[in-house]
Amino acid sequence: MTSRIGLLFGSFNPVHTGHLILAEHFATRTDLAEVWFVVSPLSPFKRTADLLSAAERLRLVELAIAGNPRLRAEGIELGLPRPSYTIATLDALRQRHPTHEFVLLMGADNLPGLSRWQESARLLAGVDIYAYPRPGADLPDVAAFPRVKVVAAPLLDISATYIRESLRAGRSIRYLVPAAVEAQLLSQQQQNSA
């Protein structure tokens, strides 16, 4: 039997409550059996010197979703050539999990830029996309994307940048991230400053 799996790509630097609420919404209020957090080593469209190691970010996702059988941390991109491209990741996941049907989960503000993605025509023809509106971003015309379904989802305007800045400034990140993630980040911060 085929399972539909939602793929939520990101650097998750770090994973936060907004990511978790979004994933839980898709896992429990759509036709998806599970949502997988695909931890990306580095987006081809982003550059940051502030990036935790990929292994650390994957571990934080694992801590954040522990005990939730509908959510999974997926580190497949960590073993793929870099930069990581969504189409290559999909190909690898389909090869590894031939009984699953994958659905991309993304902010609707990413839709206008899809034409710049690696092998975008093949990507758009071969996968369903569930897009969610982003705070402060206009919803693009989705008529140009026949496999896109817009899904209203609760969104929190929390940024990983804000969390990292708060940590550096010694400010609380309580409730912005799960308690286990907060404990791990504070422990890492103490080790780094020792």
N, C-alpha and C positions, 0 to 999 in steps of 0.2 A: 504494500500500500504506500502510495506517495504521500509524504508529509510536506506541507508548505512551511518554509522556514524564512523568517524575516532576517535580513542582514543589515545591521546598523554599524556602518563603518565610522571610524574615527581614531584620533590619536588618544583620546581619553586621558588627557594630561592635566589633572586626573579625572577619572570617572566621577560624576557627581549626581546629586539627587534628580536633577532635570533629565539626565540620560536614563536613569532608572524608571522614573515615572513614565517617560515616553515608551521605553521598551515594554514595561508592564501593560501599558494601554494596548499596544499592538498585539501582545501575546494573549491578552484576555478579551479583547473587544473586536477582533477581526477573525478572519478564517485561518490565521497562522497558528501552527502547532507550537512553535517556539520562536524566540528572537535570539540571535547570536550577535554578540558584540565582537566585531572584527577589528582587532587592534592593529592599526597601521603603523609601520615603522616611521614613515614620514610621507605626508601627502606630497605629490608632485607640485601642488599649488601653494604649499606652505614651506616656510623656512623658519626655524626657531632654535635659538641656542638654549632655550629654557626647557627642552624636552627631557623628561625622565627617560631612562632606558626603556626599550620596548618590553623587556622582561619584567621590569618594575611595574609598568602600566598594565600589562597582562595580569600580573599578580594582584594589583589593586582591583581590577574588574572581578577577578575570581573571589576576592574577599567581599566585594560589594554585593554579589549575587548569590553567595553561599546560601544553600537551603531553598532556592527557588528553582524547581525543576523545569520551568518554562523558559528560563534564561540561561545562556551559555557564553562563556568566554572562548573566543576562537583566535588562535595565534597563527593561523596558516600563513599569513603574509610575512611573518618573521623569517620564514624559510624560502620565500620567493625572491627573485631578482629585484633589485631596487633601481629606480623608484617603483613602488607598487602601483599597478594599474588595476582598476576594478574588473575589467574584462579578464585579465590573467587570473585574478583571484577567483572569479566565478568559474572559469575553466577548471582550475585546480579543485575547487570545492565540488563541482559536478563530477569530476573524475573520482574523487575520494568518497562521495556520497551519491551514487547514481539513483537512489530511490527518493531523493529529496528534490523538491522544486523550490528554487530560491526566488525571493522577492526582495528588491532593494528598498530600504527605508531611507528617506532623505527629506531634508527641508525643501519646501517648494522653491525657495530662493535659489537652489542649485540647478533647477531645470533649465533656465536660459543658457547656462554655461556647459550643458551636456555635450554640445556639438564639438567642444574642445577636448573632450575626453578621448583617450586612446580607443580606437575602433568603435567610435560612438554609434555608427549605423548598426553594427552587429549587436552592440550592447542594447540599444533601444528596441531592436527587432526581437531580441531573444529573452527579455526578462520583464516581468511586471514590476512596476514601481509604485509604492505607496508613498505619496508625498504629504507632508504635514505643513500647514502654514507656520511661518516664523514670526515672532514678535517684531513689529516695526517694519516688516517686509511685505510688499504688495504681492498678491498671488498672481503669478504669470498666467497667460492664456494657455491652458493645458490642452486645447484642441489639437495642437501640433504634436502631442504626445499620446497616441492612441492607447498605449499600455500603462498610462499613468492614472491612478485613482487618488483623488485628494481625500485624505482622512483627517477629520477634525480631531485633534489630540490636545490634552492639557499640556501647556508649555510653561516652563519657568524660565525666566530670563536670568539664568545663572551662567557665568562663564568660568572656564578653567583658568583663564588669565586672572580673574578676580580672586580666585581661590589661591593661586600661586603668590599673587601680590600680598594677600592677607597673611599667608604663612611667613613670607619674608619680613613683613612688618610686625610679626608677633601677635597678630589679631586672630580672633576665634574663627574657625571654619565649621563650628558645630552646626549641624542640620543642613549645611551645604553639601556635605558628603556623608555617607553612612559612617557609623561610629567606628567600624573596623578599619575603614579607609583613613579616617581621621587619626586613629591610633598609629597606623603604619606610617603615615606621612610625618606625624610629629616625632616618631621614633627615628625615622630617616634623617629628619632635620637635626635632631640632637646628635646623631652619629656624625653627621657632616660637619657640625660646628665643634665637635670635641677634638 
